[in-house]
Every structure is written in structure tokens, then in C-alpha cells.
Amino acid sequence: MRSTDPTSPPPLRLTGAPGVRALPARHALSPGRDTEPPPIEPTDARWVFAVRVSQKLEGGRRAILRPENRERLHKDAKALGLRPFDSSLIIAIVQDAARAGHALGPSAAERLMLVRPAPVRRGATPDAALFAISTAALVSALVALALHFA
């Protein structure tokens, strides 16, 4: 049964297959939804990476990403725990949003939720990283002080 709503997308159907029922278009990606997309945490690796990508884009709506910036972003994505395939998807999502004239917002966040999240690393909490950096700085300072007075 076909919807009479002119804003609804046409149903999906197989071409050249007689008697095949049409499938309704997927609601989650249809325009004009009245519900909000699922929230994405600001600390989610997918969102953090998307923000980094948007900062590296050049050319306004052309959304150009220089090869050296792309390489650096892929290294950043790996450090965040994202797979290379997923980082490429996120870059494409951010570029598509920029080319459509949209900033990172609910629409982009909804599409980012379709990308596999980065696995949670055990023992790699921000507090542990901060402790390691602080300890390294303290040891370096003590060694420098010892060398100064030696």
C-alpha cells in the first residue's frame, strides 16, 4: 500500500521482478521526522573524531580534505580506537554534511550513530593517562634537578 503523503520517500522495490512486494522506506533516515535522533555523547570517539575532521576541512561547502590532513586524521582515529573503515565513514559523513551546508548537528550525529563505536579500552581512562604524564614530568624534573646540582 502506497502512502499518500507527498513528503514521504517512494517505497523500495526490486526492478524487473513481477509480483514482488514493495518494501517501505526506512523510517530512521526519512526526512521530516518529528522525533530527535539518539544522543551521542560528546566524549564518544566517533563524535570527537568528527569534530577533528570538521576542523581540518577547507574550502567552505567544497569540504576539501588535503591528503596530509587525511593521513593525520586516520592516525588520530586509530589512537581513538576507531577502525580505518569507520574513520573513512566518519570523514565521508562530515564532508557530506559540510557540502550540504550543515554544521555538525543532530543530522550528522544520527548518521554517526550508524558507525560502529570504538571499543572501550580497559585501564586507559583519562585519569590513568593524566597520572602517567604527570609522573613522567615529575621524573624528568627530578633528573634535570639532579644533573644541575651534580
C-alpha positions as CSV (number, residue, x, y, z in Angstrom):
1,M,0.0,0.0,0.0
2,R,1.5,3.3,-1.1
3,S,1.5,6.3,1.2
4,T,-0.4,9.4,0.1
5,D,1.9,11.8,1.9
6,P,3.8,13.7,-0.8
7,T,6.8,14.2,1.5
8,S,7.3,10.5,2.2
9,P,10.0,8.8,0.1
10,P,8.9,6.3,-2.5
11,P,8.8,2.7,-1.4
12,L,11.8,0.5,-2.3
13,R,11.2,-2.2,-4.9
14,L,13.1,-4.7,-7.0
15,T,13.0,-3.8,-10.6
16,G,12.1,-6.5,-13.2
17,A,10.7,-8.9,-10.6
18,P,7.0,-9.4,-11.2
19,G,4.9,-9.9,-8.1
20,V,7.5,-8.7,-5.6
21,R,6.0,-6.6,-2.8
22,A,7.5,-3.1,-2.3
23,L,9.2,-2.5,1.0
24,P,8.5,0.7,2.9
25,A,11.4,3.2,3.0
26,R,13.4,3.1,6.3
27,H,11.8,5.4,8.8
28,A,15.1,6.1,10.7
29,L,16.6,8.0,7.8
30,S,13.5,9.6,6.3
31,P,13.2,13.4,6.2
32,G,10.8,15.3,8.4
33,R,10.9,13.1,11.4
34,D,9.3,14.6,14.5
35,T,11.5,12.7,17.0
36,E,15.0,13.6,18.0
37,P,17.9,11.3,17.0
38,P,19.6,9.3,19.7
39,P,22.0,11.4,21.6
40,I,25.7,10.9,21.1
41,E,28.0,11.6,24.0
42,P,30.5,14.5,23.4
43,T,33.2,12.1,24.6
44,D,32.3,9.4,22.1
45,A,35.2,8.6,19.9
46,R,33.0,9.0,16.8
47,W,31.9,12.5,17.8
48,V,35.5,13.6,18.8
49,F,36.8,12.4,15.5
50,A,34.0,14.1,13.6
51,V,34.8,17.4,15.3
52,R,38.5,17.0,14.4
53,V,37.6,16.2,10.8
54,S,35.3,19.3,10.5
55,Q,38.2,21.4,11.8
56,K,40.5,20.2,9.0
57,L,38.1,20.7,6.1
58,E,38.9,23.6,3.8
59,G,37.0,25.4,1.1
60,G,33.7,26.0,2.8
61,R,31.0,23.9,1.1
62,R,33.5,22.2,-1.1
63,A,34.8,20.4,2.1
64,I,38.3,19.7,0.8
65,L,40.5,17.5,2.9
66,R,44.2,17.6,2.0
67,P,45.9,14.2,1.8
68,E,48.3,15.0,4.6
69,N,45.4,16.0,6.8
70,R,43.6,12.8,5.9
71,E,46.6,10.7,6.9
72,R,47.0,12.6,10.2
73,L,43.2,12.1,10.9
74,H,43.5,8.4,10.2
75,K,46.3,8.2,12.8
76,D,44.2,10.1,15.3
77,A,41.3,7.8,14.6
78,K,43.5,4.8,15.3
79,A,44.6,6.4,18.6
80,L,40.9,6.8,19.5
81,G,40.3,3.1,18.8
82,L,38.4,3.5,15.5
83,R,38.9,1.1,12.7
84,P,40.3,2.5,9.4
85,F,37.0,1.7,7.6
86,D,35.0,3.5,10.4
87,S,37.2,6.6,10.3
88,S,36.7,6.8,6.5
89,L,32.9,6.6,7.0
90,I,33.0,9.4,9.6
91,I,35.1,11.6,7.2
92,A,32.5,10.9,4.5
93,I,29.6,11.8,6.8
94,V,31.3,15.1,7.9
95,Q,32.2,16.0,4.3
96,D,28.6,15.3,3.1
97,A,27.2,17.5,5.9
98,A,29.6,20.3,5.0
99,R,28.8,20.1,1.3
100,A,25.1,20.2,2.1
101,G,25.8,23.4,4.1
102,H,25.1,21.9,7.5
103,A,27.4,22.1,10.5
104,L,27.8,19.1,12.8
105,G,24.5,18.8,14.5
106,P,21.6,16.3,15.1
107,S,21.5,15.1,11.5
108,A,25.3,14.3,11.5
109,A,25.0,12.8,15.0
110,E,22.2,10.5,13.8
111,R,24.4,9.2,11.0
112,L,27.4,8.9,13.2
113,M,25.4,6.5,15.4
114,L,25.3,4.1,12.4
115,V,29.1,3.8,12.6
116,R,30.5,1.1,14.9
117,P,31.7,2.6,18.2
118,A,35.2,2.3,19.3
119,P,35.8,-0.5,21.8
120,V,36.2,0.6,25.4
121,R,39.7,0.1,26.5
122,R,40.3,-1.3,29.9
123,G,42.8,0.7,32.0
124,A,43.1,3.5,29.5
125,T,41.0,6.0,31.4
126,P,41.8,9.7,31.2
127,D,42.8,9.7,34.9
128,A,45.4,6.9,34.2
129,A,46.8,8.8,31.2
130,L,47.0,12.0,33.2
131,F,48.8,10.2,36.0
132,A,51.3,8.7,33.6
133,I,52.0,12.1,32.0
134,S,52.4,13.7,35.5
135,T,54.7,11.0,36.7
136,A,56.9,11.3,33.6
137,A,57.1,15.1,34.0
138,L,58.0,14.7,37.7
139,V,60.7,12.2,37.0
140,S,62.1,14.4,34.2
141,A,62.2,17.4,36.5
142,L,64.0,15.4,39.3
143,V,66.6,14.1,36.8
144,A,67.2,17.6,35.5
145,L,67.5,18.9,39.0
146,A,69.9,16.2,40.0
147,L,72.0,16.9,36.9
148,H,72.1,20.6,37.6
149,F,73.5,20.1,41.1
150,A,75.8,17.3,40.2
